[in-house]
C-alpha cells in the first residue's frame, strides 16, 4: 500500500473520532471479558512495582482504569491519535500516579521519536492493528513496540476476528458507494485484501477496518524476533470475537 492511500484511509478514521469521540467513548466504558483472562496470565509471571504500561490506541483510558484497580504501582502512558479521546482519558482520576498522555498518529507521526528513551513492562495494543493501513505498517508497529519493552516485558495484542463473522461482513460499505458522495476518494485497486469500510450508528460515521484473515497476526509475529507465550480468544456475543496474544522478545 502506498503512502497516499494509507493517509487517505487514516483521514477517514481521524474524521470519525474527531466527530464522534464522545459517542464512541460512551460505548467503551467497561472492560472486555478477555482482560480478566489476560490479567491472570500476566500476573502469573509477577506484577512489577512500579508497573510501567504503554497503552497504544488508549481511547478513553479504560485499560488503564482496569489496571489501576489491580496494580497500585501503575505508571500509565496513554497514546492515541485523537485529542478528543485523550482529553476524555485525562479527565479520569483513576489511572495511577501521574499518568502521561501522548498524541501520536501511527500513520503520520514518528512513534520512536515520540517515545524517546522510554521503556515499559507491559505494552497493550488493543483494537489498533485493524485500523492501521497496510501490512508493512502493522509489522513495523509490532517491531517498534517489541523494541520498547524493558527486560522481562510483555506485549499484549488483540485482533478482532471480523472475517469470521457474517454479521460483520454484512455491514461492509462498498468503496464504490463511498466514492459517490464522500471524501477522500479511495482507489480500490490500491487496497490490500481485507480492507473495508464499516458504518457506525446507522451510518452516522464510518471507519476504515482491515479484516485480518485467521492466521494473519500470528504470521506477522513469526517474522519478528519474539515468541508467543499465550494465545486465546474471548469477547463478543460468542465469546470468541477477539484473538489475544501475549508476546515476549526472543532471548538473544
N, C-alpha and C positions, 0 to 999 in steps of 0.2 A: 504494500500500500504506500502511495507517495504522500509526501508531507501535506500537499494541498487538500487531498481527500481526508486525511486524518484531522486536519484543522477544521474542515467543514463539518465533519461528524461531531467533533468536540464542541463546535459552536452550537449545535443543536442541544446538546446536553447542558452547556453553560446557560443558554437561554431558559431552559426548563427550570433549573434550580434558581435562577435569578427571579423568575416569575412565580414559582410555585413552592419556594422553600418552606414557608410556614405550613402549607397544606401537607407537603411531603413529610415534614418533621412530625406532624400530628399523628401520622400513621406509623411512626417509627419510635415509639416510646419504650416499649417493653423489650426485654432480652429475647433473643432467639433461643428456642429449646436446646439447640446444639451447643450453645455457650456453656451450659452446665456440664455437658459431657466433655467439652474442651477443657474447662477448668479442672475437672477431675484428672484428666490426662496430664495437664501441665503441673498441677500441684503434686502429683506423684514424684516428680523429679525435684521438688522443693521450690519454694517461692522466695526469690531474693528479697532482701530488705536493706535498702530501698529497692523497689521494683520499678525499673525504668522501662516504660512502654511507649512505643510509637504506634499510633492508630492512623493508618493510611486510609483516606476517604472517611474521615471520622464522622461526618454529618453533624448531628446534634450532640455527639459525645456519649451516646448510650452505652457503648462498650466500656468506656472509662467509668461510668457510674456503676456498671456491673462489677468491675474490678475493685473499685474503691470500697464497696461493701465487704470485700473479702480480703483485701490486702491494704492494711492501714499505711504501709510504707510506700504507696503508689506515687511515682513521679511520672505524670502523664503528659505526653506531647500529642496533640491532635493536629492532623494535616488534612487540608481539604482545599479544593479549588473555589468553593462557594463562600464568599464573605458573609452571605446571609446565614448559611448554616453554621459557620464558625461563630458568628455573633450569638446564635441560639445556644451553642455548646458552651460558650464562655459565661453565659448567664447562670449556668447551674453551679451550685455551691458544693457539689459532691464529686469532685474529680481529683481528690487527693491534695497534696500540698503543692502550691504554686504551679498549677497546670500551665502549659505552654501551648500556643496555637500558631500554626504556620499556614499561611495562604500559599499554596503551591498548586499550579496546574500541571498535571503529569504529562500533558502533550506540549504545552507552550513553555514551561519553565524548566530550569536546571535543578533537578531534585538533589543531586550531590552537593551543589553549591548552597542550596537552602539548608541542608542538614549540617554542613560544616564537618566538624570532627565528632559529632555526637555518635554514641553507641548505645544499644538498647538490649535489655534482657529478653524482652518479648516484642515482636513486631506483628501487628494484626493487619491484614489486608482483606477485609470482608466486603463483598459486593462491589468490588472495584474492577477486577480484571475484565469483566464482561462489558464495561463501559470504556475501556481503553482500546482505541482503534489500532489494529494491526498486530499480527503475531509477533513481529520482532520487537515492538514496543512492550508487549506483555512480557516477553522473555527478558528484555533489558531491565524492566522494573523489578522482576524477581531477582535478577543478578545483583542489582544495586541494594535491594533490601537484605539479601543474604550477607553482603559485604558490610552491612551496618550492625550486625549482631555482635554483641560482646561475647567473650568466651563462655560457652555453655548456653548461649542464647537460642531462642526458638522463633521461627517464622510460622505464623498461623494464617492459613488461607481458606477462603471459601470460594466456590464457583457454583452458581445456580445451574441446575441440570435442565435448563429450559427446553433443550432439544428433545427431551424425553417425554414431554407432556403436551398432549393435543390441545389442552386449554390455552397454553402459551402460544402454540403455533397458530391457532385460530385468530389471535389478536394482532398478528403481524400486519402492518400497513405497507402495501406495495410502494416501492420507491417511485414508481411512475405516478401514483396518486399524490405523493408528497410534492413531487416536482411540478404538478399542475398549478399549485397556488401558494407554495411556501418557499422560503429561502433559509439557508443556502441550497442551491440546486446540487443534487448528488448524481454523479455518473455511476449507474450500477455496474458498469464494466470495470470500474476501478476498485470495487469492493472485494473482500475476501469471502469465501464460503461461510455462511452463518451470520453475516452482518445484516441486521434488520432494524426496523423501527417499531416500537411498541407505543400505543397510545396510553395516556394516563387519565383517569377520572372522566370517562365518557368522551375522550378525545380532547380534553382541555389540557393540552400539552403532550409532547412526545419526547421519547428518549431513544438515542442510539443504543442498541444492545447487541452484543455478539453472543450468538447461541453456540457455545463450545460443544464440540462432539464429545462423546462419553469419556474418551481417554485423553483429551487434549491437554488438560492441565498437568497430568502425570507425564505426558510426553515433553512438555516444556521443562519440568523439573529434572527429567532424565538427562537433559542437555547441560545441566548446571552442576557445579561441584557441591552437591548436597545429598542428603539421604532423607527419605520419608520415614518418620518414626511412627506415625499413626495416620490412618485414613478411615473415615466413616461418613455416613450420610445421616442427615437429620433435617428438621424444619418442614414447614409447609403442611398442607392438609393431609398428605400421605405419609409425612414423617421422613421423606427421603428427597426433598426438593433441592437440598444443598449438599454439596460434597466438601468435606473438611479435610485439610492436610495439616499435619504438624511436621515441620521440616527443620533440620539442623544442617549446618555446613559440614561438608566432608572433612574427616580428620586428615590433615596433611600426611 
